[in-house]
Every structure is written in C-alpha cells, then in structure tokens.
Amino acid sequence: MSKQYLTTHTIDNAHITDIFSLAAAPGILLSASGSSTLHVHDTSSPAFLLVLSLSGAHKLGAHHVAVSRDGKVAASAGFGGEVKIWRVAESGTGDWIAAGEVDSGNATASALVAEDDASAANGNGSSSKTKKKKNAGEAWAIALSENGQFLATTTYDGRINVWDLLAGGEQKKAPSKIREYETGSGGSGSFGLCVDLSQDGRYTASGHQNGSVYVFNNDTGRLQYSLPGLVKPVRAVAFSPLSTRLAAAGDAGMIAIYDTKHGEHIGNLTGHGAWITALDWNDTGEYLLSGAFDGKAKVWSIERATCVATHSETDKAIWSVKWLPRPGRNEMFCTAGANRSLTFYREATGA
C-alpha cells in the first residue's frame, strides 16, 4: 500500500549555492548552504515565508545545521571548522542571536581571547589563536539533543565529541566537552561523516567514511556497539523517536536498520539507485524519509519494510530531508540540495 504526498510549495533559489542541511522545529525551518547566510522560514504559513536571515554566520559557508526540539537552540558548522551556537532572543521577536562558538580544542572564541590575555599578562608569547588555526576544520557533522543542552560533533580522524552547552547551569560559561569517543588508536579513526543523539540522550551514533557505524553510551562513556552491515561510506545515521531503532545509510545505496537495545542488524531497506545522503524519522517512528544523490526522495514504512512513496522533483543531488513537526493531521516534509530550492510536500488528504 502506497502513500501519496503532494508538492505543496517550492521556494526556488532559496540560497545562492547548494543547500547542504535543514533543521526543523515547530513552526520553523533552518537551512544552511555554501553561502555565508543561514535562513529561517516560517513553516506555519502557507507561503513558508523567509522570516530571518543570519548574514555572515559562516564566512566560508555552512555544511550542517541542527535545532533543538523546542526550537530555542540551534547550532551550525561551517567550512572554516567553526561551530556556532544560536538562541532565540528572549525579547519575543523571534530573532536568533549568537550565543557562543565551540572550538575544536574545547574552548569557545571568548575563552580563547581570555587565554591570550592571560598569556600576554604572563609574558608568554604563545597564542591560542595559533592553536585554533591548527585545529580549524576538525569539526564536521553535528547533532543537538532534544532540549538543546548537549551537542555532538564528529572529526576528520574519527573522534566524536559531546559538549554541554549549559555548563554551570547557565549559558555564561564556555561549553564544556563532557565526552570524547575514539574510533581508532592515536587519531587513526575514519572520517566521521554523520552523527546523531537519541532523543532520550542515552546514545550517540556516528557513521564513518570506511563504512563503520558506532553507538556510544553517554551514561557510561563507553562504546556500546560497533554495528555491521555497511562497507561503504556512511553519510547519514538517525535514531527513531523512541530510540529503539537506528537507521544508517550512504554509498551502499541501502538503509540498514538496527535494534539499539541489542545492537542487532534487523534488516535493509533497498530501492535507491544512488548514494543515500540524508535520513529522518517521522514523529511516530512509523515512517523513514530518505534523500539521495540522484535527486530522489523516498518514504519508507518500517512495519512493512517497503518504500511507500518516491518523489523526484529534480535530477540534482538531495543533501538534506526533514519531516516538519505536525501542524495538523497531515504530515509534511521538505527536501533541499544542489538545485538550491526548498521543496515542501504534504500528505494527501485521506491518505
């Protein structure tokens, strides 16, 4: 049995370059691209109006953006290696304001300045700016916890870092690195292409260039499982809403589904004919959304382990797909990628 989704709206040239990442929360959709600007669209309006542009957010462009489930905290990762934190202004205007920058060396930009001041006062000529430059480009994929308190990042050498953005209970202090997971000895791990945090906060999952998928237990700080099934680069990992399942996909062209409790490989979803670049579960965990390099987006029924809908509005790569938190009875999702457009789909009435 198939499901029908209708193209309800398309925003052409939403960015001036490829759109690499989307993040959705109730009423808003954030998008990041190769340009320096992040965009925020109002998904509660039929026209999906652009309500805010964060100009100059990342000078070299951004490749990942994430947002907390309540839509109050966001994070973005740029091609310069910087990871920036954003928060909704308390004024109630809906504006987003910069709330710090996580440095790959476990410091924010403000902390680096303080460190430089201390070095100068002690007559030490060394500068933390040199260290920051050395580490530029270390952070790649990012994921935020449901409440926006924890941030996970991957690195080029296979490490996964977890940060507490509310260190000390307030945003005034620099984010603190609370976990650092190694996937190889002596920095020899494979590039971390993707990462996700489970909604209950217990697990961090990562996908790597060598096809490895790891699940870490955040409570114990240890590796929970090293998951089999994929031998080619893994470009997307996603926990189901109840954290009982993990989906992973990439250049193998199939989606592997795992049981997170026992680490068992449950099965594969096959049907894509190209690299799979993005995954996202719907709110109930019944359906999984995927996007691929050939421009096709698919909706999968987890219960039936089959594809129930396929859309191909473009033959250019899809880099990101996101379900929109339900505004009503019918589900909606958005796709974006190399065609620089945002395409919104709505479940057909009665489907």
Protein Blocks (a to p, Z undefined) as FASTA:
>chain_A
ZZddddfbdcehkbfbdcfbdcddehiacdddfbfbdcdddfkbfklpafbdcehkbmno
pfbdcddfkopaccdddfkopacdddddfklnopacdebjadfkopafklmmmmmmmmmm
nopabdfklmmmmmgokaccdcddfkomaccdddfkopacdddfkgghiakbccddfbdc
dfbehhiaccdfbdcddfklmaccdddfkopacdddfklopafbdcehiabdcfbdcddf
klpaccdddjkopacdddfklopafbdcehiabdcfbdcddfkomaccdddfkopacddd
fklopafbdcdfbfbdcfbdcddddfblbdcdddddjkopacdddddehZZ
